[in-house]
Amino acid sequence: MHLQLGTELLKSEYPIIQQLALKTLGVITCDKESRTMLKDNQGLDQLSKILETKELNDLHVEALAVIANCLEDMDSMVLLQQTGGLKKLLSFAENSTIPDIQKNAAKAIAKAAYDPENRKVFHEQEVEKCLVTLLGSDNDGTKIAASQAISAMSENSSSKDFFNTQGIPQIVQLLKSDNEEVREAAALALANLTTNSTANANAAAEADAIDPLINILSSKRDGAIANAATVLTNMAIQEPLRTVIQSHEVMNALLSPLHSTNTVVQSTAALTVAATACDVEARNQLRMCGGLEPLVELLNSKNDEVRRHASWAVMVCASDELTAVELCRLGALDILEEINLSVSRKNKFSEAAYNKLLNNNLSLKYSQTGYLSSSNIISDGFYDYGRINPGTKLLPLKELCLQELNDQRAILLVNSKSDISPPPSMEDKSSDVGYGRSISSSSSLRRASKEKSTLRFSAGFGSPTEEKSEPTSGRNTVLSRGTTKEKGSRKGKGKKEEEKVKEEEEVMAMPKMTESSPDKEWYPPLDPEFCVYVFEVTKSILPIVNIKDQIEALAKYVADKMGGRIPKEKLSDFSWELHISELKFQLKSNVVPIGYIKKGIFYHRALLFKALADKIGVGCCLVRGEYSRAWNEVKLLNEGRKGVTGSLPPPEEFIVDLMFHPGALLKLRSKEADLYRFL
């Protein structure tokens, strides 16, 4: 009834009545049923006539508002197209000198363009040209409406291609506007235009969009921040553009959005971190500016999308050891573990992030899970703290090195760095992992071994000072000051006494780790003996062609360095505990470099085998057992199948004997293997 009356009033001779009727229709036509009734009562014809009449230009704004509502229906859209009303609408938008008319026309297009069929019709009418013209309007409202219309039209692939050359440069200029709403609308248009379009992302970069986009990340409007972050994410998919974005200190700019309380901003910011933190330098920048803390906090979000994108970002950031260790320190691993226990909260990225963190923090992984696979390559700075319970924090190596001496299990360190000088490019001086040159020549290895008795370490700070010492007689021999005097008296002693004296001399010559100035740069304790081991196995075992022979040779080498073969019945007489205690006392540290251990049992030998095997590319696993047991598992193809055509059977798994019969391979789950693994 009201609609029919309103339609009749449009025919009134009095403009004031027509204006009131249009305002009423503007409210009523928000309802779909009312729009249908207006169409059936020839209301659209009346609206078109008003637009055609120049004398009624004061009614054009209200008429366009009603048409904007009607354009949401496909039937009305088709009718307007057939009657020429759509062309009139576009003409009004492009040519009118009245800002409100242009603005309402652009709003009408934006509303209608959310329907896929309407977008096709608009594209046929070349609406894109009209919208590009409106972007140059002096009226901010018109710019906003035009940007919103472009955002809607960008869902049409043909329209998206059109704006590549005409539209994107103008939109980029709007990103620099003083009006926050204009910047937000422009960023929204650019976000939709660059989604799944590398060409448009490149066009935006060529139009110098990166700087204004990064500036918008500090905007007061959450919508603007989210839109700008989305554009940067779309651009960062391409490596050349990602490099440019990183050079603009994007990580610092993302710090504020990561701290936002708006879930949309949190989600888009985390996704931008995931897209831009693909390089070590970018991750270092994020870590140094304090971006990891808010990222880890987002893992606790109750919003599924925020939690998923934060997990994705953590997974990307965990790609290098330094960042992975820091993320673990901040509690990311514990949070992810809790998330993955919940069916409703976990996602594929949370599971991947958890595994990535462990695989790039092998010290923590081995302490928590007691297992390192053949793909988990032990690197310098790895330490075996022993088993820790879930939820227990693993202290960084530096803190463990600086702890007071205690009676707990020694912490085993793997470190083949031979020089304490960091590379020139090193920026992170607070790292728990030392940097330096690895020994690469036989002469330097020999020198490292010969000089180790002249080095005095200070609490793991890596500040050696020279002492006068007696010359050594061989590469692997460490002599104390009293060696020369005792040579003559040793001749008459028995073999056991000679071994005891030699052991005491080696212990006395160990580097001391005492207090040092706290302002000195920290490095892990050096291990000249392990450096020699690496050189020797590289020289003598790496060239062996047969993998089985390599494993057997390496097993015998490890056993020889750790006290030799130990008959089962003599295991209880093997005084390794006293040896380790003496090392800890001499080093004044709970951390013992693996190369210093000359009397080791299962878990010492298994770690040394794994560390050396990784250095020469021999695949093996490291498994922790109970009661100081640990072992290495290897996979070998059945040599009896050589020359047999057809598919090969899966490789067989063996345990490497490093204790009772060094070099023997015990088939996994066999009686012999079980006796080796268990008491």
Buried (B, 14 or more C-beta within 10 A) or exposed (E): EEBEEBBEBBEEEEEEEBBBBBBBBBBBBEEEEBBBBBBEBEBBBBBBBBBEEEEBBEBBBBBBBBBBBBBBBBEBBBBBBEEEBBEBBBBBBBEBEBBBBBBBBBBBBBBBBBBEEBBBBBBEBEBBBBBBBBBEBEBBBBBBBBBBBBBBBBBBEEBBBBBBEBBBBBBBBBBBBEBBBBBBBBBBBBBBBBBEBEBBBBBBBEBBBBEBBBBBBEBEBBBBBBBBBBBBBBBBBBEEBBBBBBEBEBBBBBBBBBBBEBBBBBBBBBBBBBBBBBBEBBBBBBBBBBBBBBBBBBBEBEBEBBBBBBBBBBBBBBBBBBBBBBBBBBBBBBBBBBBBEEEEBBBEBBBBBBBBBBBBBBBBBBBBEBEBBBEBBBBBBBBBBBBBEEEEEBBBBBEBBBBEEEEEBBBBBBBBBBBBEBEEEEEBEEBBBBBBEEBEEBEBBBBBBBBBBBBBBBBBBBBBEEEEBBEBEEBBBBBBBEBEEBEEEEEEEEEEEEEEBBBBBBBBBBBEBEEBEEEEBBBBBBBBBBBBBBBBBBEEBEEBEEBBEBBBBBBBBBBEBBBEBBEEEEEEEBEBEEBBEBBBEBBBBBBBBBBBBBBBBBBBBBBBBBBBBBBBEBBBBBBBBEEBBBBBBBBBBEEEEEEEEEEEEEEEBBBBBBBBBBBBBBEBEEEBBEEBBEE
